[in-house]
Amino acid sequence: MQAAEPIRLALIEGLSGPFGNAGEAVFRNLVWATERVNARGGVKLPEGRRPLELLRLDSKGSTDETLALMRTAIAQDARFLLQGNSSATAAALVDALNKHNERDPGHRALFLNYAAVDPALTNERCSFWHFRFDAHADMRLSALTDQLRDDRSVSKLYLIGQDYSFGQQVLRKSREMIGAKRPDIRIVGEDLHPIGRVKDFLPYVTKIKASGAQAVLTGNWGNDLTLLIKAARDIGLDAKFYTFYGNSLGAPAALGDSGVDRVLAVAEWHPNVGTASSDAFYETFRRRFPRPEDDYLHVRMQAMVEVLVQAIEKAGSTEAGAVARAMEGAGFDGRLLGIPHQGRMRAQDHQFIQPLYVTVMKRAGTPGAAFDNEGSGYGFRTLRYVERPELPSTCRMARPAN
Protein backbone atom coordinates (compact mmCIF):
# COMPACT_ATOMS: atom_id res chain seq x y z
CA MET A 1 0.00 0.00 0.00
CA GLN A 2 1.31 3.45 -0.90
CA ALA A 3 2.01 5.70 2.08
CA ALA A 4 -0.30 8.70 2.48
CA GLU A 5 1.07 12.00 1.25
CA PRO A 6 2.17 14.04 4.31
CA ILE A 7 0.77 17.45 5.17
CA ARG A 8 3.84 19.65 5.17
CA LEU A 9 4.43 22.38 7.76
CA ALA A 10 7.42 24.60 6.96
CA LEU A 11 9.30 26.08 9.90
CA ILE A 12 11.15 29.13 8.53
CA GLU A 13 13.28 30.41 11.40
CA GLY A 14 16.75 31.54 12.44
CA LEU A 15 18.26 28.19 13.42
CA SER A 16 21.80 29.55 13.32
CA GLY A 17 23.34 32.92 14.14
CA PRO A 18 22.87 35.05 17.28
CA PHE A 19 19.35 33.76 18.00
CA GLY A 20 19.87 30.17 16.89
CA ASN A 21 19.17 28.86 20.38
CA ALA A 22 15.70 30.44 20.30
CA GLY A 23 15.04 28.91 16.88
CA GLU A 24 16.12 25.47 18.03
CA ALA A 25 13.77 25.72 21.03
CA VAL A 26 10.91 26.36 18.60
CA PHE A 27 11.96 23.40 16.46
CA ARG A 28 11.91 21.01 19.45
CA ASN A 29 8.43 22.15 20.45
CA LEU A 30 7.08 21.66 16.94
CA VAL A 31 8.75 18.26 16.61
CA TRP A 32 7.00 17.17 19.81
CA ALA A 33 3.65 18.55 18.68
CA THR A 34 3.77 16.87 15.26
CA GLU A 35 4.99 13.59 16.75
CA ARG A 36 1.98 13.54 19.05
CA VAL A 37 -0.46 14.04 16.14
CA ASN A 38 1.23 11.32 14.09
CA ALA A 39 1.27 8.93 17.05
CA ARG A 40 -2.53 9.00 17.13
CA GLY A 41 -2.74 8.26 13.42
CA GLY A 42 -2.32 11.65 11.79
CA VAL A 43 -4.92 14.05 10.41
CA LYS A 44 -8.36 12.70 9.47
CA LEU A 45 -9.43 13.68 5.96
CA PRO A 46 -12.12 12.29 3.63
CA GLU A 47 -9.48 10.36 1.65
CA GLY A 48 -8.00 8.90 4.84
CA ARG A 49 -5.48 9.82 7.50
CA ARG A 50 -2.37 11.80 6.58
CA PRO A 51 0.72 12.39 8.73
CA LEU A 52 2.27 15.77 9.45
CA GLU A 53 5.75 16.46 8.11
CA LEU A 54 7.82 19.30 9.59
CA LEU A 55 10.23 20.97 7.15
CA ARG A 56 13.19 22.71 8.77
CA LEU A 57 14.31 25.83 6.87
CA ASP A 58 17.06 28.02 8.36
CA SER A 59 16.57 31.71 7.59
CA LYS A 60 19.74 32.58 9.58
CA GLY A 61 17.74 35.43 11.11
CA SER A 62 17.49 37.22 7.75
CA THR A 63 14.23 38.68 6.47
CA ASP A 64 15.38 38.38 2.84
CA GLU A 65 16.26 34.71 3.40
CA THR A 66 12.86 34.14 5.03
CA LEU A 67 11.07 35.46 1.95
CA ALA A 68 13.20 33.29 -0.34
CA LEU A 69 12.45 30.25 1.85
CA MET A 70 8.74 31.06 1.73
CA ARG A 71 8.87 30.48 -2.02
CA THR A 72 10.94 27.32 -1.50
CA ALA A 73 8.43 25.95 1.01
CA ILE A 74 5.43 26.61 -1.22
CA ALA A 75 7.25 24.98 -4.15
CA GLN A 76 7.68 21.91 -1.90
CA ASP A 77 3.89 21.86 -1.39
CA ALA A 78 4.00 23.26 2.16
CA ARG A 79 0.76 25.17 2.68
CA PHE A 80 1.38 26.08 6.32
CA LEU A 81 4.32 28.39 7.08
CA LEU A 82 5.51 28.73 10.69
CA GLN A 83 7.61 31.69 11.90
CA GLY A 84 7.79 33.96 14.91
CA ASN A 85 11.22 35.03 16.18
CA SER A 86 11.09 38.53 14.69
CA SER A 87 8.12 40.83 14.31
CA ALA A 88 9.83 42.74 11.49
CA THR A 89 10.32 39.50 9.57
CA ALA A 90 6.74 38.46 10.33
CA ALA A 91 5.42 41.74 8.89
CA ALA A 92 7.42 41.21 5.69
CA LEU A 93 6.18 37.63 5.48
CA VAL A 94 2.55 38.74 5.85
CA ASP A 95 2.97 41.24 3.01
CA ALA A 96 4.69 38.72 0.75
CA LEU A 97 2.11 36.02 1.44
CA ASN A 98 -0.79 38.40 0.77
CA LYS A 99 0.68 39.11 -2.67
CA HIS A 100 1.47 35.47 -3.39
CA ASN A 101 -2.01 34.25 -2.48
CA GLU A 102 -3.66 36.87 -4.66
CA ARG A 103 -1.33 36.17 -7.57
CA ASP A 104 -1.43 32.35 -7.36
CA PRO A 105 -4.76 31.26 -5.82
CA GLY A 106 -4.10 27.63 -6.74
CA HIS A 107 -1.16 27.46 -4.33
CA ARG A 108 -2.25 29.61 -1.40
CA ALA A 109 -0.64 29.20 2.02
CA LEU A 110 -1.26 30.24 5.64
CA PHE A 111 1.19 31.86 8.05
CA LEU A 112 0.98 30.54 11.62
CA ASN A 113 2.83 32.86 14.00
CA TYR A 114 3.94 31.56 17.40
CA ALA A 115 6.06 34.45 18.74
CA ALA A 116 6.06 37.66 16.64
CA VAL A 117 4.12 39.86 19.05
CA ASP A 118 4.04 43.34 17.50
CA PRO A 119 0.36 44.31 18.02
CA ALA A 120 0.21 45.79 14.52
CA LEU A 121 0.13 42.28 13.05
CA THR A 122 -3.42 41.78 14.34
CA ASN A 123 -4.41 45.43 14.19
CA GLU A 124 -3.65 47.72 11.25
CA ARG A 125 -1.58 45.05 9.43
CA CYS A 126 -3.97 42.14 10.04
CA SER A 127 -4.36 39.60 7.25
CA PHE A 128 -6.79 36.79 6.50
CA TRP A 129 -3.74 34.59 5.82
CA HIS A 130 -2.04 35.23 9.19
CA PHE A 131 -2.92 33.68 12.58
CA ARG A 132 -1.06 34.56 15.79
CA PHE A 133 -0.91 32.04 18.65
CA ASP A 134 1.07 34.13 21.15
CA ALA A 135 -0.38 36.95 23.22
CA HIS A 136 0.71 40.17 21.54
CA ALA A 137 3.06 42.60 23.25
CA ASP A 138 0.35 44.85 24.70
CA MET A 139 -1.40 41.83 26.27
CA ARG A 140 1.82 40.64 27.88
CA LEU A 141 2.72 44.17 28.92
CA SER A 142 -0.70 44.76 30.45
CA ALA A 143 -0.21 41.74 32.73
CA LEU A 144 3.33 42.84 33.67
CA THR A 145 2.33 46.42 34.41
CA ASP A 146 -0.59 45.26 36.53
CA GLN A 147 1.99 43.48 38.67
CA LEU A 148 4.22 46.57 38.65
CA ARG A 149 1.25 48.70 39.69
CA ASP A 150 0.99 46.65 42.88
CA ASP A 151 4.75 46.67 43.60
CA ARG A 152 5.08 49.61 45.98
CA SER A 153 8.85 49.08 46.30
CA VAL A 154 9.33 50.58 42.82
CA SER A 155 9.28 54.32 42.26
CA LYS A 156 12.07 54.56 39.63
CA LEU A 157 11.99 52.49 36.45
CA TYR A 158 14.37 52.03 33.50
CA LEU A 159 13.20 50.87 30.06
CA ILE A 160 15.47 49.02 27.63
CA GLY A 161 14.68 47.17 24.43
CA GLN A 162 15.80 46.00 21.01
CA ASP A 163 15.66 48.65 18.30
CA TYR A 164 13.05 47.22 15.94
CA SER A 165 9.25 47.23 15.74
CA PHE A 166 8.61 45.00 18.77
CA GLY A 167 11.15 46.63 21.08
CA GLN A 168 10.00 50.10 20.09
CA GLN A 169 6.37 49.15 20.77
CA VAL A 170 7.22 47.79 24.24
CA LEU A 171 8.92 51.02 25.29
CA ARG A 172 6.22 53.24 23.82
CA LYS A 173 3.36 51.27 25.37
CA SER A 174 5.21 50.90 28.71
CA ARG A 175 5.28 54.65 29.13
CA GLU A 176 1.56 54.82 28.39
CA MET A 177 0.48 51.96 30.66
CA ILE A 178 2.69 52.96 33.58
CA GLY A 179 1.52 56.55 33.30
CA ALA A 180 -2.07 55.36 33.61
CA LYS A 181 -1.59 52.75 36.33
CA ARG A 182 1.23 54.23 38.45
CA PRO A 183 1.76 57.91 37.60
CA ASP A 184 4.03 58.19 40.64
CA ILE A 185 6.63 55.92 39.04
CA ARG A 186 9.39 57.97 37.40
CA ILE A 187 11.00 56.59 34.25
CA VAL A 188 14.63 57.51 34.89
CA GLY A 189 16.05 56.36 31.55
CA GLU A 190 15.45 54.35 28.43
CA ASP A 191 17.56 52.78 25.70
CA LEU A 192 17.01 51.04 22.39
CA HIS A 193 19.98 48.97 21.23
CA PRO A 194 20.76 47.16 17.95
CA ILE A 195 19.14 43.74 17.86
CA GLY A 196 21.53 40.80 18.02
CA ARG A 197 24.68 42.92 17.71
CA VAL A 198 25.59 43.97 21.26
CA LYS A 199 28.22 41.65 22.73
CA ASP A 200 28.73 43.55 26.00
CA PHE A 201 25.82 45.18 27.81
CA LEU A 202 28.03 46.62 30.56
CA PRO A 203 27.73 50.22 29.26
CA TYR A 204 23.94 49.94 29.27
CA VAL A 205 23.82 48.36 32.73
CA THR A 206 26.22 51.01 34.06
CA LYS A 207 23.74 53.69 32.96
CA ILE A 208 20.89 51.78 34.58
CA LYS A 209 22.78 51.53 37.87
CA ALA A 210 23.71 55.23 37.81
CA SER A 211 20.06 56.16 37.26
CA GLY A 212 19.05 54.74 40.61
CA ALA A 213 16.35 52.57 39.00
CA GLN A 214 14.78 50.03 41.33
CA ALA A 215 13.37 48.04 38.39
CA VAL A 216 14.07 47.46 34.70
CA LEU A 217 11.36 46.61 32.17
CA THR A 218 12.47 44.91 28.96
CA GLY A 219 11.02 42.92 26.07
CA ASN A 220 14.50 41.60 25.17
CA TRP A 221 14.68 37.95 24.11
CA GLY A 222 17.33 35.41 23.17
CA ASN A 223 20.97 36.33 23.68
CA ASP A 224 20.08 40.01 23.99
CA LEU A 225 18.30 39.17 27.23
CA THR A 226 20.85 36.65 28.50
CA LEU A 227 23.77 39.05 27.95
CA LEU A 228 21.85 41.91 29.58
CA ILE A 229 21.14 39.71 32.60
CA LYS A 230 24.78 38.60 32.83
CA ALA A 231 26.00 42.19 32.77
CA ALA A 232 23.52 43.09 35.54
CA ARG A 233 24.86 40.26 37.68
CA ASP A 234 28.49 41.15 37.00
CA ILE A 235 28.07 44.78 37.98
CA GLY A 236 25.92 43.96 41.00
CA LEU A 237 22.84 45.81 39.81
CA ASP A 238 20.32 45.74 42.65
CA ALA A 239 17.12 46.06 40.65
CA LYS A 240 14.14 43.95 39.72
CA PHE A 241 13.73 42.85 36.10
CA TYR A 242 10.22 42.86 34.64
CA THR A 243 10.67 40.76 31.49
CA PHE A 244 8.75 39.03 28.75
CA TYR A 245 11.19 36.10 28.54
CA GLY A 246 13.41 36.03 31.65
CA ASN A 247 12.50 32.42 32.41
CA SER A 248 14.46 30.87 29.55
CA LEU A 249 17.46 30.47 27.27
CA GLY A 250 20.13 30.79 29.93
CA ALA A 251 18.77 33.78 31.86
CA PRO A 252 18.02 31.94 35.16
CA ALA A 253 21.45 30.29 35.24
CA ALA A 254 23.13 33.58 34.34
CA LEU A 255 21.60 35.32 37.35
CA GLY A 256 21.76 32.54 39.93
CA ASP A 257 20.85 33.60 43.47
CA SER A 258 20.90 37.27 42.47
CA GLY A 259 17.73 36.71 40.44
CA VAL A 260 15.65 35.15 43.22
CA ASP A 261 12.56 37.29 43.92
CA ARG A 262 13.88 39.89 41.44
CA VAL A 263 13.29 38.48 37.95
CA LEU A 264 9.71 38.36 36.69
CA ALA A 265 8.49 36.83 33.43
CA VAL A 266 5.15 36.48 31.66
CA ALA A 267 4.01 33.46 29.64
CA GLU A 268 0.92 31.52 28.60
CA TRP A 269 2.05 28.57 30.77
CA HIS A 270 5.00 27.58 32.93
CA PRO A 271 6.22 24.33 34.49
CA ASN A 272 5.04 25.23 38.00
CA VAL A 273 1.36 25.77 37.21
CA GLY A 274 0.95 23.22 39.97
CA THR A 275 -1.58 20.64 38.84
CA ALA A 276 -0.87 16.93 38.57
CA SER A 277 -1.84 16.89 34.87
CA SER A 278 0.40 19.86 34.08
CA ASP A 279 3.29 18.22 35.93
CA ALA A 280 2.82 15.02 33.92
CA PHE A 281 2.67 16.99 30.65
CA TYR A 282 5.94 18.74 31.46
CA GLU A 283 7.68 15.57 32.60
CA THR A 284 6.76 13.90 29.30
CA PHE A 285 8.46 16.73 27.41
CA ARG A 286 11.58 16.41 29.56
CA ARG A 287 11.75 12.70 28.87
CA ARG A 288 11.55 13.43 25.14
CA PHE A 289 14.24 16.13 25.37
CA PRO A 290 16.29 15.23 28.46
CA ARG A 291 19.22 17.62 28.04
CA PRO A 292 18.89 20.55 30.47
CA GLU A 293 19.64 23.09 27.75
CA ASP A 294 16.67 21.77 25.75
CA ASP A 295 14.20 22.49 28.57
CA TYR A 296 11.94 25.19 27.12
CA LEU A 297 8.34 24.09 26.59
CA HIS A 298 5.78 26.40 24.93
CA VAL A 299 2.14 25.42 25.32
CA ARG A 300 1.16 27.95 22.64
CA MET A 301 3.10 25.96 20.02
CA GLN A 302 1.36 22.77 21.06
CA ALA A 303 -1.98 24.60 20.81
CA MET A 304 -1.06 25.98 17.40
CA VAL A 305 -0.52 22.54 15.89
CA GLU A 306 -3.65 21.13 17.54
CA VAL A 307 -5.84 24.01 16.33
CA LEU A 308 -4.41 23.62 12.82
CA VAL A 309 -5.22 19.90 12.81
CA GLN A 310 -8.72 20.64 14.13
CA ALA A 311 -9.27 23.19 11.33
CA ILE A 312 -8.00 20.88 8.58
CA GLU A 313 -10.31 18.12 9.81
CA LYS A 314 -13.28 20.50 10.03
CA ALA A 315 -12.60 21.84 6.53
CA GLY A 316 -12.04 18.34 5.17
CA SER A 317 -9.23 19.89 3.14
CA THR A 318 -5.70 21.32 3.32
CA GLU A 319 -6.62 24.23 1.01
CA ALA A 320 -5.49 27.39 2.77
CA GLY A 321 -8.71 29.39 2.39
CA ALA A 322 -10.89 26.56 3.67
CA VAL A 323 -8.57 25.92 6.61
CA ALA A 324 -8.44 29.62 7.48
CA ARG A 325 -12.23 29.83 7.66
CA ALA A 326 -12.37 26.71 9.82
CA MET A 327 -9.73 28.13 12.14
CA GLU A 328 -11.65 31.34 12.80
CA GLY A 329 -13.34 31.04 16.18
CA ALA A 330 -11.72 27.66 16.83
CA GLY A 331 -11.27 26.70 20.45
CA PHE A 332 -8.44 24.83 22.12
CA ASP A 333 -9.13 22.54 25.06
CA GLY A 334 -5.93 21.75 26.93
CA ARG A 335 -7.46 18.62 28.37
CA LEU A 336 -6.54 17.02 25.05
CA LEU A 337 -2.93 17.35 26.24
CA GLY A 338 -3.71 16.82 29.90
CA ILE A 339 -3.24 20.44 30.96
CA PRO A 340 -5.61 23.09 32.38
CA HIS A 341 -5.35 25.48 29.42
CA GLN A 342 -8.10 26.95 27.23
CA GLY A 343 -7.80 29.18 24.17
CA ARG A 344 -9.83 30.60 21.31
CA MET A 345 -8.87 32.05 17.92
CA ARG A 346 -10.61 35.41 17.64
CA ALA A 347 -12.20 35.64 14.18
CA GLN A 348 -12.00 39.44 13.91
CA ASP A 349 -8.20 39.68 13.81
CA HIS A 350 -6.87 36.09 14.05
CA GLN A 351 -5.41 36.71 17.52
CA PHE A 352 -5.41 33.68 19.82
CA ILE A 353 -6.85 34.50 23.25
CA GLN A 354 -5.42 32.42 26.11
CA PRO A 355 -4.47 32.88 29.79
CA LEU A 356 -1.24 34.50 30.95
CA TYR A 357 0.86 33.92 34.05
CA VAL A 358 3.16 36.48 35.64
CA THR A 359 5.87 34.58 37.50
CA VAL A 360 8.86 35.30 39.73
CA MET A 361 12.17 33.46 39.97
CA LYS A 362 12.68 31.17 42.97
CA ARG A 363 15.08 28.46 44.07
CA ALA A 364 13.76 25.15 42.79
CA GLY A 365 12.06 23.10 45.47
CA THR A 366 10.67 26.07 47.38
CA PRO A 367 6.87 26.42 47.63
CA GLY A 368 5.31 26.98 44.21
CA ALA A 369 8.53 26.19 42.32
CA ALA A 370 8.87 22.42 42.27
CA PHE A 371 10.59 22.37 38.86
CA ASP A 372 13.66 24.29 37.81
CA ASN A 373 14.34 25.75 34.35
CA GLU A 374 17.07 24.37 32.10
CA GLY A 375 18.75 22.49 34.95
CA SER A 376 19.69 25.81 36.55
CA GLY A 377 18.40 25.03 40.04
CA TYR A 378 15.98 27.96 39.71
CA GLY A 379 12.32 27.89 38.75
CA PHE A 380 9.40 30.33 38.62
CA ARG A 381 6.35 30.65 40.84
CA THR A 382 3.00 32.15 39.83
CA LEU A 383 2.38 35.71 41.05
CA ARG A 384 -0.61 36.60 38.91
CA TYR A 385 -2.98 34.65 36.67
CA VAL A 386 -4.88 36.51 33.95
CA GLU A 387 -7.63 34.30 32.57
CA ARG A 388 -8.59 36.46 29.58
CA PRO A 389 -5.97 39.09 28.68
CA GLU A 390 -8.16 40.31 25.83
CA LEU A 391 -7.64 43.77 24.34
CA PRO A 392 -9.73 45.34 21.56
CA SER A 393 -8.49 45.20 17.97
CA THR A 394 -8.57 47.81 15.21
CA CYS A 395 -8.35 45.12 12.51
CA ARG A 396 -10.42 45.71 9.37
CA MET A 397 -9.69 42.47 7.56
CA ALA A 398 -9.93 42.09 3.79
CA ARG A 399 -11.36 38.65 3.08
CA PRO A 400 -11.03 36.75 -0.19
CA ALA A 401 -14.19 35.94 -2.11
CA ASN A 402 -13.47 32.18 -1.92
MOUR-V837540 format. One line per field, one symbol per residue. ss: DSSP state (@ for helix, = for strand, . for the rest). phi: phi as a letter, one per 40 degrees, with the letter a starting at -180 (. if undefined). A space follows every 50 residues. Layout:
BEGIN
ss: ???
phi: ???
END
This chain:
BEGIN
ss: ......=======......@@@@@@@@@@@@@@@@@@@@...===..=== .=======....@@@@@@@@@@@@@..======...@@@@@@@@@@@@@@ @@@.@@@..====.....@@@@.......===....@@@@@@@@@@@@@. .....=======..@@@@@@@@@@@@@@@@@....========....... .@@@@@@@@@@...====....@@@@@@@@@@@@@....====....... @@@@@@@@@...=====........@@@@@@@@@@@@@...@@@....@@ @@@@@@@@@@@@@@@....@@@@@@@@...===@@@.....=====.... ====.========..............=========.............. ..
phi: .cccccccbbcbacbagcbcccccccdcccdcccdccccchgccbdchcb ccbccbbccfgbcccdcccdccccccgcbbbbaacicccdcccdcccdcc cccbccbcbbbbbbacbdddcbbcbcaccbbbbbccdcccccccccccdc cccbbbbbbaaccadcccccccccdccccccacccccciaabbdcgbccb cddccccccccgccabbacdagcccdcccccccccgccacbcbcbcbafg cdcccgdcccgbbbabacaacbdgbcccdcdcccccccbccdcccabbcc cccdcccccdcccccgabcdcccdccccgcbbbccdcgbcabaacccdbg bcbacbbcbbcbccgcdgbcbcbfgcgbbbbcbabbcbccbcbbdbccbc ca
END
